[in-house]
């Protein structure tokens, strides 16, 4: 039996330190694969997200940019966006493919995503997502183990609930019951839960967070770029700052630099470390 070999990279995103940050899969494709094949590969790799990337012809009107098609899968489903996997893919294009374009345009299910590279820094520009006040369900608080909270808001666009707690000690003590969260019945759509707080060390960073999404097979995500499109706006307003440093306080931890722009976008900047390189064998029928 013959095999098709796919080039695979394991990238730690939003960190410069090996085996920290967000462990992410990046698969280089010469041509797109069937959806079910990409899903099976993502399930086999079992990263929070795996990116599948294919080179596209550069557009003459924007020749300073490189163009790639990009899709993201969790172990259970395709998702519309992954910040960590986008940053990881940009790192592979720069470091492993030798493409030193300062601008990369990813064509995705949600449209074009512009990414800039400046040395080791990789910046993703995304629309900010607004929010509204929402009283969280007592069930949600109970299953999270949250006794007291400062404020709760809901992003209707992303269907994500954000709960601000008092401090980082309260943040660290949260131990969700994921089995009960998966079966919860609410009067609003819930596509992710974020707990956040002000920094205990404001000279080093501005706020911390943790993120949970057992509904797509990711109990606690290590680093979550997408939720920071809401957190950037939330903490920019709370702290009256447009340049923010964020820490996601998962077991592996990671750091994101956020710059809130007047045109309603946020620049999310981070670095990445390529930890593992290998090949995936697909049998040729």
Phi, psi and omega in degrees: 000135177273165181228144166264130181260128176252135180279126186237139175231140170257117185240133173267111187264152181060041176197159170250000187257128178303137174069022169243186178065206185260111178288121190226143175264140174231123180247123177271128182241143170275332174210157185295152178256160173302148182305317183294329178291316178298321179295319179295322178295315179298321177294321180294317181288325173064030169281161173304317174218144171237131181260140175243121189232139179224137181290138176244157176298135175294144179270130187301326183287342179227051188293345178286350180253150171262143185244133180221145169274139186217133174224156186230139178227139165271178176299344185243337187199161171283142178241160185278342179197145170218116179293316181298315182289331176291314178298318179298320180294318177299322178298317180294318179299319181286307190278318188265328179267350178070021178271109186258026173298135179284345181234129174238130176251120176261125175266120190227180178296336181257013179107197182274136176244122182267131181231133179245145179239126178228095186066237179272349183276132179241126184240126177253128178259124185225154172293139173285151179246126180279176186212170176221156178294144180207132174280116181292149177300142175299329177297315179301312180298319181295314182290335176277336186082028179263118181268321180226144177217158183273317185196150176227136179226162185227129173268108183291329180293313182270347183061041182241138179258131179241127180240123177270127177252174191294314186201181184288337174294314177298321179298317184290336184275354182290126178227089186294151169266095188292326179299318180286325178296322181299328184261011185290145181241113185239166177267013171219154180288133181237112181244023179155148182234127178237134173247133185219163178200163173293156180289143171276353180224070188297343175287342182255320178206167189262322180206162179234161179206165166225155186221135183231135177210068180293347182287344176241018176088016180235094184301297172236121178280143182287308175223134186233101181296319188297321183293340181283352171290336174268314182300324179300314180291316181301307184282336173298318178289317183293321185259355182055051180223147176253345174248118187230146172247125184244145174239130171262116193270048173282178181301325181270336177058157178189168187231138178232139174258128185240128175237113181277126183256151183295336182277014176085020177241166175228135173268122179251117186243137176201180177237173183211154180234126179274111189265324187218142175230140180196192180233144173250130180263123173248124180294139176268119182285000000 
